[in-house]
Amino acid sequence: MMVKETKFFRKQAEKAERMAVAASDSEASQSFSSLAQAYRSQADALKKSKKEQTKKKTPKGNKPKKK
């Protein structure tokens, strides 16, 4: 489920960026840019959280050996 959420936030960020470029009002453009950054930050946080959960699930003794 995390991957879908991450993808959703990244798509929303892209939409907000397009709106920022399309907005004729500079204040609205800045608001959309800030929103895009917030969506990206949320996606990054979810990705980081997912990586940390994966590390916790892998027992230390069962890590694959590098050849």
Helices and strands as residue ranges (DSSP letters): H 2-22, H 26-57, G 60-62
